Amino acid sequence: MSSSKEIAINITLSFEGGKLDNLSGDFDAQGLSLGALQWCLGQGSLQPLLKKAFNDTSINAHEILGDKYDDLYEVVFHMNKQEQVAWGHSISTPGKLARVVDAWRVPLKALASAMQHIQEAAMEPVMARAVSYCEEFELRSVRALAFFFDICTQNGSIKQEQIDLAKEQFTEDMSEQEKMQIILEERLKKCNPRWMSDVRARKECIINGSGSVHGKNRDLDAEFGLSDEDYKILQDAADFIYAQKLVEKNVMMKDHMYLPYSN
């Protein structure tokens, strides 16, 4: 069984491209986006990962980058963010696709693949922030965790003002999905209009369990086992199976689920 953490990460990875060597040029005014969660120069999320790659002795950045080593080192360590974004734009092809030119595409994708452990470590604070939102809104489901992880990845955060406005609209008889829809509507008010439809499509696909994202029909409940259950409900099922002597040992579901906000 996949843990709720894995479910949340894999759903967002499927939206972002799902590969360690994902690479996008300056199609969104962020300069350059790299890696499984598309960390980017414009948000300042990619630079720390690249610095770690240069300083990591297990990654031979010089060999991977070849004659691009010195140029990228200069970008990462000596340019400010505005200059870094401009550099990303300069190595991107014109137009909506904005692909990174081949001279840079090959070495950057190779570097990203070698950064697997760095990328995995960089997901941990994103997950921690998602869990904190589950606690803030008192939402317990795997679906809620996936919803907030995608917000933290694609949109960064939820402002306190938006949190307060969403909570004011909650009622005791609301389902978690209804509450998530309210949170989404408040978050959309602060989104760049250019990306609003994509943000809505991704989040509503998680909320509803299915929908169209990037032109593809998705069924997240079927693909990933996304559900509204928390580990307590699953524990009841495990206890029943054990009581019926269908298994030799009772399973403690909390040991297999990543839901630290559950009581």
DRENDO-1510 file (C-alpha; in Angstrom, 1 decimal, always signed):
<recs>
REC; n; res; u; v; w
REC; 1; MET; +0.0; +0.0; +0.0 .
REC; 2; SER; +1.3; +3.5; -0.8 .
REC; 3; SER; +1.6; +5.9; +2.1 .
REC; 4; SER; -0.4; +9.1; +2.0 .
REC; 5; LYS; +2.9; +10.9; +1.6 .
REC; 6; GLU; +3.7; +8.9; -1.5 .
REC; 7; ILE; +0.2; +9.4; -2.9 .
REC; 8; ALA; +0.4; +13.1; -2.5 .
REC; 9; ILE; +3.9; +13.4; -4.0 .
REC; 10; ASN; +3.1; +11.1; -6.9 .
REC; 11; ILE; -0.1; +13.0; -7.9 .
REC; 12; THR; +1.8; +16.3; -8.0 .
REC; 13; LEU; +4.7; +14.6; -9.9 .
REC; 14; SER; +2.2; +13.4; -12.5 .
REC; 15; PHE; +1.0; +17.0; -13.0 .
REC; 16; GLU; +4.6; +18.3; -13.2 .
REC; 17; GLY; +5.9; +15.7; -15.6 .
REC; 18; GLY; +7.0; +13.1; -13.1 .
REC; 19; LYS; +10.7; +12.9; -14.0 .
REC; 20; LEU; +13.8; +13.9; -12.1 .
REC; 21; ASP; +15.2; +15.5; -15.2 .
REC; 22; ASN; +12.2; +17.7; -16.0 .
REC; 23; LEU; +13.4; +20.9; -17.7 .
REC; 24; SER; +11.5; +23.9; -18.8 .
REC; 25; GLY; +12.7; +27.2; -20.3 .
REC; 26; ASP; +11.4; +30.7; -19.6 .
REC; 27; PHE; +7.7; +30.0; -20.7 .
REC; 28; ASP; +6.4; +31.5; -17.5 .
REC; 29; ALA; +8.8; +34.4; -16.7 .
REC; 30; GLN; +10.6; +32.2; -14.1 .
REC; 31; GLY; +13.8; +31.9; -16.2 .
REC; 32; LEU; +14.4; +28.2; -15.8 .
REC; 33; SER; +12.6; +25.3; -14.1 .
REC; 34; LEU; +14.3; +22.0; -13.3 .
REC; 35; GLY; +13.6; +18.8; -11.5 .
REC; 36; ALA; +10.7; +16.6; -10.4 .
REC; 37; LEU; +8.8; +19.5; -8.8 .
REC; 38; GLN; +10.0; +22.1; -11.3 .
REC; 39; TRP; +12.0; +24.2; -8.9 .
REC; 40; CYS; +12.7; +27.5; -10.6 .
REC; 41; LEU; +15.0; +30.5; -10.7 .
REC; 42; GLY; +12.2; +33.1; -10.5 .
REC; 43; GLN; +10.9; +31.8; -7.1 .
REC; 44; GLY; +14.5; +31.3; -5.8 .
REC; 45; SER; +13.7; +27.6; -5.2 .
REC; 46; LEU; +16.2; +26.1; -7.7 .
REC; 47; GLN; +19.4; +28.0; -6.7 .
REC; 48; PRO; +19.8; +26.2; -3.3 .
REC; 49; LEU; +19.6; +22.8; -5.0 .
REC; 50; LEU; +22.1; +23.8; -7.7 .
REC; 51; LYS; +24.5; +25.1; -5.0 .
REC; 52; LYS; +24.2; +21.7; -3.2 .
REC; 53; ALA; +24.9; +19.9; -6.4 .
REC; 54; PHE; +28.1; +21.9; -7.0 .
REC; 55; ASN; +29.3; +21.2; -3.4 .
REC; 56; ASP; +28.2; +17.6; -3.3 .
REC; 57; THR; +31.3; +15.3; -3.7 .
REC; 58; SER; +29.1; +12.4; -4.8 .
REC; 59; ILE; +28.1; +14.5; -7.9 .
REC; 60; ASN; +30.9; +15.1; -10.4 .
REC; 61; ALA; +29.4; +18.4; -11.6 .
REC; 62; HIS; +32.5; +19.2; -13.6 .
REC; 63; GLU; +32.3; +16.0; -15.6 .
REC; 64; ILE; +28.6; +16.2; -16.1 .
REC; 65; LEU; +28.5; +19.8; -17.2 .
REC; 66; GLY; +31.8; +19.8; -19.2 .
REC; 67; ASP; +32.5; +23.2; -20.8 .
REC; 68; LYS; +29.3; +24.6; -19.2 .
REC; 69; TYR; +30.6; +24.1; -15.7 .
REC; 70; ASP; +32.2; +27.6; -15.3 .
REC; 71; ASP; +29.2; +29.4; -16.9 .
REC; 72; LEU; +26.7; +27.7; -14.6 .
REC; 73; TYR; +28.9; +28.2; -11.5 .
REC; 74; GLU; +28.9; +31.9; -12.3 .
REC; 75; VAL; +25.1; +32.0; -12.7 .
REC; 76; VAL; +24.5; +30.1; -9.4 .
REC; 77; PHE; +27.1; +31.7; -7.1 .
REC; 78; HIS; +27.7; +35.2; -8.5 .
REC; 79; MET; +24.5; +36.5; -10.1 .
REC; 80; ASN; +21.5; +38.0; -8.3 .
REC; 81; LYS; +18.0; +36.5; -9.0 .
REC; 82; GLN; +17.1; +39.1; -11.6 .
REC; 83; GLU; +20.3; +38.3; -13.5 .
REC; 84; GLN; +19.7; +34.5; -13.1 .
REC; 85; VAL; +16.2; +34.8; -14.6 .
REC; 86; ALA; +17.5; +36.8; -17.5 .
REC; 87; TRP; +20.1; +34.1; -18.1 .
REC; 88; GLY; +17.4; +31.5; -18.1 .
REC; 89; HIS; +15.5; +33.5; -20.7 .
REC; 90; SER; +18.7; +33.8; -22.8 .
REC; 91; ILE; +19.0; +30.1; -23.1 .
REC; 92; SER; +15.3; +29.5; -24.0 .
REC; 93; THR; +13.9; +29.4; -27.4 .
REC; 94; PRO; +11.3; +32.1; -28.3 .
REC; 95; GLY; +7.6; +31.4; -28.2 .
REC; 96; LYS; +5.2; +29.7; -25.8 .
REC; 97; LEU; +7.1; +26.4; -25.5 .
REC; 98; ALA; +10.4; +28.2; -24.6 .
REC; 99; ARG; +12.5; +25.1; -24.7 .
REC; 100; VAL; +16.0; +25.2; -23.3 .
REC; 101; VAL; +18.5; +25.2; -26.2 .
REC; 102; ASP; +20.2; +21.9; -26.8 .
REC; 103; ALA; +23.7; +23.1; -25.8 .
REC; 104; TRP; +22.3; +23.6; -22.3 .
REC; 105; ARG; +19.5; +21.1; -22.3 .
REC; 106; VAL; +21.7; +18.0; -22.3 .
REC; 107; PRO; +24.0; +18.9; -19.5 .
REC; 108; LEU; +21.2; +20.4; -17.3 .
REC; 109; LYS; +19.1; +17.3; -17.6 .
REC; 110; ALA; +22.1; +15.1; -16.8 .
REC; 111; LEU; +22.8; +17.2; -13.7 .
REC; 112; ALA; +19.2; +17.0; -12.6 .
REC; 113; SER; +19.3; +13.1; -12.9 .
REC; 114; ALA; +22.4; +13.1; -10.7 .
REC; 115; MET; +20.6; +15.2; -8.1 .
REC; 116; GLN; +18.1; +12.6; -7.0 .
REC; 117; HIS; +19.0; +12.6; -3.3 .
REC; 118; ILE; +19.0; +16.4; -3.3 .
REC; 119; GLN; +15.6; +16.6; -4.9 .
REC; 120; GLU; +14.1; +14.1; -2.5 .
REC; 121; ALA; +15.5; +16.0; +0.4 .
REC; 122; ALA; +14.0; +19.2; -1.0 .
REC; 123; MET; +10.5; +17.7; -1.0 .
REC; 124; GLU; +10.6; +17.2; +2.8 .
REC; 125; PRO; +10.0; +20.9; +3.7 .
REC; 126; VAL; +7.2; +21.1; +1.1 .
REC; 127; MET; +5.5; +18.1; +2.6 .
REC; 128; ALA; +6.0; +19.6; +6.1 .
REC; 129; ARG; +4.3; +22.8; +5.0 .
REC; 130; ALA; +1.4; +20.7; +3.5 .
REC; 131; VAL; +1.0; +18.9; +6.8 .
REC; 132; SER; +0.9; +22.2; +8.6 .
REC; 133; TYR; -2.0; +23.4; +6.5 .
REC; 134; CYS; -3.8; +20.1; +7.3 .
REC; 135; GLU; -3.4; +21.0; +10.9 .
REC; 136; GLU; -4.4; +24.6; +10.4 .
REC; 137; PHE; -7.6; +23.7; +8.6 .
REC; 138; GLU; -8.2; +20.6; +10.7 .
REC; 139; LEU; -8.5; +18.4; +7.6 .
REC; 140; ARG; -7.5; +14.7; +8.1 .
REC; 141; SER; -7.8; +12.9; +4.8 .
REC; 142; VAL; -5.2; +11.7; +2.3 .
REC; 143; ARG; -7.1; +13.9; -0.3 .
REC; 144; ALA; -6.4; +17.0; +1.9 .
REC; 145; LEU; -2.8; +16.2; +2.2 .
REC; 146; ALA; -2.5; +15.8; -1.6 .
REC; 147; PHE; -4.4; +19.1; -2.1 .
REC; 148; PHE; -2.1; +21.1; +0.1 .
REC; 149; PHE; +1.1; +19.5; -1.2 .
REC; 150; ASP; +0.0; +20.5; -4.7 .
REC; 151; ILE; -0.7; +24.1; -3.5 .
REC; 152; CYS; +2.8; +24.2; -1.8 .
REC; 153; THR; +4.4; +22.9; -4.9 .
REC; 154; GLN; +2.6; +25.0; -7.6 .
REC; 155; ASN; +1.6; +28.1; -5.6 .
REC; 156; GLY; +4.0; +28.2; -2.7 .
REC; 157; SER; +1.8; +29.1; +0.2 .
REC; 158; ILE; -1.6; +30.3; +1.5 .
REC; 159; LYS; -1.5; +33.8; +3.0 .
REC; 160; GLN; -2.9; +34.2; +6.5 .
REC; 161; GLU; -5.6; +36.5; +5.2 .
REC; 162; GLN; -6.8; +33.8; +2.8 .
REC; 163; ILE; -6.7; +31.2; +5.7 .
REC; 164; ASP; -8.9; +33.5; +7.8 .
REC; 165; LEU; -11.3; +34.2; +5.0 .
REC; 166; ALA; -11.7; +30.5; +4.2 .
REC; 167; LYS; -12.3; +29.5; +7.8 .
REC; 168; GLU; -15.0; +32.2; +8.2 .
REC; 169; GLN; -17.0; +30.4; +5.5 .
REC; 170; PHE; -16.7; +26.9; +7.1 .
REC; 171; THR; -19.8; +25.3; +8.7 .
REC; 172; GLU; -19.9; +22.2; +11.0 .
REC; 173; ASP; -21.8; +20.2; +8.4 .
REC; 174; MET; -19.4; +20.8; +5.6 .
REC; 175; SER; -17.4; +17.9; +4.1 .
REC; 176; GLU; -13.7; +18.2; +3.7 .
REC; 177; GLN; -14.1; +18.5; -0.1 .
REC; 178; GLU; -16.4; +21.5; +0.4 .
REC; 179; LYS; -13.9; +23.1; +2.7 .
REC; 180; MET; -11.1; +22.5; +0.2 .
REC; 181; GLN; -13.2; +24.1; -2.6 .
REC; 182; ILE; -13.5; +27.2; -0.4 .
REC; 183; ILE; -9.8; +27.3; +0.3 .
REC; 184; LEU; -9.2; +27.0; -3.4 .
REC; 185; GLU; -11.5; +29.9; -4.3 .
REC; 186; GLU; -9.7; +32.1; -1.8 .
REC; 187; ARG; -6.2; +31.0; -3.1 .
REC; 188; LEU; -7.3; +31.7; -6.7 .
REC; 189; LYS; -7.9; +35.3; -5.9 .
REC; 190; LYS; -4.2; +35.8; -5.5 .
REC; 191; CYS; -3.1; +33.7; -8.5 .
REC; 192; ASN; -1.6; +35.1; -11.7 .
REC; 193; PRO; -4.6; +35.2; -14.1 .
REC; 194; ARG; -2.5; +33.5; -16.7 .
REC; 195; TRP; -2.2; +30.4; -14.6 .
REC; 196; MET; -5.6; +30.5; -12.9 .
REC; 197; SER; -7.2; +27.9; -15.1 .
REC; 198; ASP; -4.4; +25.4; -14.6 .
REC; 199; VAL; -4.4; +25.9; -10.8 .
REC; 200; ARG; -8.1; +25.3; -10.7 .
REC; 201; ALA; -7.9; +22.2; -12.9 .
REC; 202; ARG; -5.2; +20.6; -10.8 .
REC; 203; LYS; -6.8; +21.4; -7.4 .
REC; 204; GLU; -10.4; +20.4; -8.5 .
REC; 205; CYS; -9.1; +17.2; -9.9 .
REC; 206; ILE; -7.7; +16.3; -6.5 .
REC; 207; ILE; -10.8; +17.6; -4.7 .
REC; 208; ASN; -13.2; +15.6; -7.0 .
REC; 209; GLY; -10.9; +12.7; -7.6 .
REC; 210; SER; -11.0; +13.1; -11.3 .
REC; 211; GLY; -11.0; +15.8; -14.0 .
REC; 212; SER; -9.1; +17.1; -17.0 .
REC; 213; VAL; -5.6; +18.4; -16.4 .
REC; 214; HIS; -3.3; +19.5; -19.3 .
REC; 215; GLY; -5.7; +18.1; -21.8 .
REC; 216; LYS; -5.8; +14.6; -20.3 .
REC; 217; ASN; -8.7; +13.0; -18.4 .
REC; 218; ARG; -7.5; +11.9; -15.0 .
REC; 219; ASP; -8.9; +9.6; -12.4 .
REC; 220; LEU; -6.7; +10.1; -9.4 .
REC; 221; ASP; -8.8; +7.9; -7.1 .
REC; 222; ALA; -8.1; +5.0; -9.4 .
REC; 223; GLU; -4.6; +5.9; -10.4 .
REC; 224; PHE; -3.2; +6.5; -7.0 .
REC; 225; GLY; -5.7; +5.3; -4.4 .
REC; 226; LEU; -6.6; +8.8; -3.4 .
REC; 227; SER; -9.3; +8.8; -0.8 .
REC; 228; ASP; -11.1; +10.6; +2.0 .
REC; 229; GLU; -10.0; +8.1; +4.6 .
REC; 230; ASP; -7.6; +8.7; +7.4 .
REC; 231; TYR; -5.6; +6.0; +9.2 .
REC; 232; LYS; -8.2; +5.5; +12.0 .
REC; 233; ILE; -10.8; +4.3; +9.5 .
REC; 234; LEU; -8.3; +2.1; +7.9 .
REC; 235; GLN; -7.3; +0.7; +11.3 .
REC; 236; ASP; -10.9; -0.4; +11.9 .
REC; 237; ALA; -10.8; -2.4; +8.7 .
REC; 238; ALA; -7.4; -3.9; +9.7 .
REC; 239; ASP; -8.8; -4.9; +13.1 .
REC; 240; PHE; -11.8; -6.5; +11.5 .
REC; 241; ILE; -9.7; -8.6; +9.1 .
REC; 242; TYR; -7.5; -9.7; +12.1 .
REC; 243; ALA; -10.6; -10.5; +14.2 .
REC; 244; GLN; -11.9; -12.7; +11.3 .
REC; 245; LYS; -8.6; -14.6; +11.4 .
REC; 246; LEU; -7.9; -13.7; +7.8 .
REC; 247; VAL; -4.4; -12.7; +8.7 .
REC; 248; GLU; -2.0; -14.0; +11.4 .
REC; 249; LYS; -0.9; -10.6; +12.8 .
REC; 250; ASN; -2.8; -7.4; +13.3 .
REC; 251; VAL; -1.5; -4.5; +11.3 .
REC; 252; MET; -1.1; -1.0; +12.9 .
REC; 253; MET; -2.0; +1.3; +10.0 .
REC; 254; LYS; -0.5; +4.4; +11.6 .
REC; 255; ASP; +2.9; +2.7; +11.0 .
REC; 256; HIS; +2.2; +2.6; +7.2 .
REC; 257; MET; +0.5; +6.0; +6.8 .
REC; 258; TYR; +2.1; +9.4; +6.8 .
REC; 259; LEU; -0.6; +11.4; +8.7 .
REC; 260; PRO; +1.1; +13.0; +11.7 .
REC; 261; TYR; -1.7; +15.5; +12.0 .
REC; 262; SER; -4.1; +12.7; +12.9 .
REC; 263; ASN; -4.9; +12.3; +16.6 .
</recs>
